[in-house]
Amino acid sequence: MSWPPSRVPLIKYNKQVGTADISFYIRFKLQTVPWRNEPIIYHQLSIRRWVTEPLKNLPYKGATTYIGDNRRWLDGLSQAFCFIPLDMKRPGREAKWHRAISELLRINDS
């Protein structure tokens, strides 16, 4: 995933209606096929849009969120900056974390 995100204009009917922060995401998949000497490499390109302000409602049933930090959650020791993918679900109308994730975020207070 590209980092830091790139800011791009949002265009609707040839007018700029705002901006979005995006990252490019490349996924590779290696697959072996019977009776073939070499594996096949597949790639998938996609875009991740970063939310920069709180959302009241998710427009989807759920979303994958990425939380980044340069320290470990349990002991606070320094580490290289990395992302942790977390799922958010929308059981009713309000988006919610799983209870265990909510507790980790509360304990970590970051």
C-alpha positions as CSV (number, residue, x, y, z in Angstrom):
1,M,0.0,0.0,0.0
2,S,1.4,3.4,-0.9
3,W,2.1,5.8,2.0
4,P,1.6,8.6,2.6
5,P,-1.8,8.9,0.8
6,S,-2.2,11.2,-2.2
7,R,-4.8,13.9,-2.2
8,V,-6.9,13.9,-5.4
9,P,-9.9,16.1,-6.5
10,L,-13.4,14.6,-6.5
11,I,-15.1,15.6,-9.7
12,K,-18.8,15.5,-10.4
13,Y,-20.4,16.9,-13.6
14,N,-17.1,18.6,-14.5
15,K,-16.9,20.4,-11.2
16,Q,-14.7,19.8,-8.2
17,V,-16.9,18.9,-5.2
18,G,-14.1,18.0,-2.7
19,T,-10.9,16.1,-2.2
20,A,-10.1,12.5,-1.2
21,D,-7.0,10.9,0.2
22,I,-6.2,7.7,-1.5
23,S,-3.5,5.0,-1.5
24,F,-2.8,2.5,-4.2
25,Y,-2.9,-1.2,-3.2
26,I,-1.2,-4.1,-5.1
27,R,-1.9,-7.7,-4.3
28,F,0.0,-10.6,-5.7
29,K,-1.1,-14.2,-5.8
30,L,1.0,-17.2,-6.7
31,Q,-0.8,-20.2,-8.0
32,T,0.5,-23.5,-9.1
33,V,-1.3,-25.5,-11.8
34,P,-1.1,-29.3,-12.2
35,W,1.1,-30.4,-15.2
36,R,2.6,-27.0,-15.5
37,N,6.3,-26.4,-14.7
38,E,6.1,-22.8,-13.5
39,P,3.6,-21.2,-11.2
40,I,1.3,-18.3,-12.4
41,I,1.5,-14.9,-10.8
42,Y,-1.7,-12.9,-10.6
43,H,-1.9,-9.3,-9.6
44,Q,-4.8,-7.2,-8.4
45,L,-4.7,-3.4,-8.4
46,S,-7.1,-1.3,-6.2
47,I,-7.4,2.0,-4.4
48,R,-7.9,2.6,-0.7
49,R,-9.8,5.7,0.3
50,W,-8.8,7.2,3.6
51,V,-11.5,8.8,5.8
52,T,-10.2,12.0,7.3
53,E,-13.2,13.0,9.4
54,P,-15.7,10.9,11.5
55,L,-18.5,9.1,9.7
56,K,-22.0,9.0,11.3
57,N,-23.0,6.1,9.1
58,L,-21.2,3.7,6.8
59,P,-22.6,3.5,3.3
60,Y,-21.9,-0.2,3.2
61,K,-22.6,-3.2,5.5
62,G,-19.0,-3.0,6.7
63,A,-15.6,-1.6,5.9
64,T,-11.9,-2.5,6.5
65,T,-10.1,0.1,8.5
66,Y,-6.4,0.5,8.9
67,I,-4.8,1.7,12.1
68,G,-1.2,2.7,11.9
69,D,1.3,3.1,14.7
70,N,5.1,3.0,15.3
71,R,4.8,1.3,18.7
72,R,3.6,-2.1,19.8
73,W,0.2,-2.1,21.5
74,L,0.8,-4.3,24.4
75,D,4.1,-3.1,25.8
76,G,4.6,0.3,23.9
77,L,8.0,-0.5,22.6
78,S,9.1,1.2,19.4
79,Q,8.8,-0.6,16.0
80,A,8.8,0.2,12.3
81,F,5.5,2.0,11.2
82,C,3.0,-0.6,10.2
83,F,-0.7,-1.0,9.6
84,I,-3.2,-3.3,11.3
85,P,-6.3,-4.1,9.2
86,L,-9.5,-4.2,11.3
87,D,-13.1,-4.9,10.2
88,M,-15.9,-2.5,11.1
89,K,-19.4,-3.9,11.0
90,R,-22.7,-2.0,10.8
91,P,-25.2,-4.3,12.6
92,G,-27.8,-1.6,12.9
93,R,-27.2,1.9,11.5
94,E,-24.2,2.9,13.6
95,A,-20.8,1.5,12.7
96,K,-19.2,-0.5,15.5
97,W,-15.9,-2.2,16.2
98,H,-15.8,-5.7,17.6
99,R,-15.9,-5.6,21.4
100,A,-12.3,-6.8,21.8
101,I,-11.0,-4.2,19.4
102,S,-12.9,-1.5,21.3
103,E,-11.2,-2.6,24.5
104,L,-7.7,-2.5,22.9
105,L,-8.3,1.0,21.5
106,R,-9.6,2.2,24.9
107,I,-6.6,0.7,26.8
108,N,-4.1,2.0,24.2
109,D,-5.7,5.5,24.2
110,S,-4.2,6.4,20.9
